[in-house]
Amino acid sequence: MIAQVARDLGINSGTLANWVKRDRETRGEAAAGQLAEDERVELARLWWENAELAMERDVLKRSVVLWVREATGR
């Protein structure tokens, strides 16, 4: 699409692509396939939260196994 618009305007498609990229960055929009800064921060927070929850789950699983062993005398 950028190539077609550039041809219509009579400019180099690379130049127009750079202008579009700069405009998106100025407005805070992420490029296609990239995360915006706030999205990266949220993703990192969620990753750490997920890791912590997985660790807590594993501790609870081990606790249950120990409790069952103790209760059954094994």
Helices and strands as residue ranges (DSSP letters): H 2-9, H 13-27, H 37-72
